[in-house]
Amino acid sequence: MIDVNGLRLGNYVYKTDDRTQQKVAKQVFMIQPSYVSLEKQNGNPCDIHLVEPIPLCHDLLYKNSFNLIDNRFYSRNVIDKIGVGIKLNGDGSLFIVMNSAPNGYIEIPVEAKIKYLHQLQNLYFDLTGKELEVNL
């Protein structure tokens, strides 16, 4: 189950088919306290218990223009020479990356943890004012 308070319109989530238990990525287009409506979904609205967040993984970050830096973290520029860095070490550590440092990169830790695609979409929008174009 996903916390609807963390969702925005356009976020991607998994919808679990209650008969086959198969997970399919869907985009959110309406949010209510106990259900969400998903694109191309028969039987809308969808009970929130059948919706799950999409975990971040190496492939997902790579498909969405995040680069692996020094085999330590993934980064994508968001504003000029400032990027967002994510370490996929289980806790979803997030930090700001400044790539204009003389010795390469400066990592500035941030309190937030990012573990799921919808969180990354929300962060990207908050930093840039633009939607993250998602490739699944």
Buried (B, 14 or more C-beta within 10 A) or exposed (E): EBEBEEBEEBBBBBBBEEEEEEBEBBBBBEBEEEBBBBEEBEEEBBEBEBBBBBEBEEEBBEEBEBEEBEEEBBBBBBEEEBBBBBBBEEEBBBBBBBBEEEEEBBBEEBEEEBBBBBBBBBBBBEBEEEEBEBEE
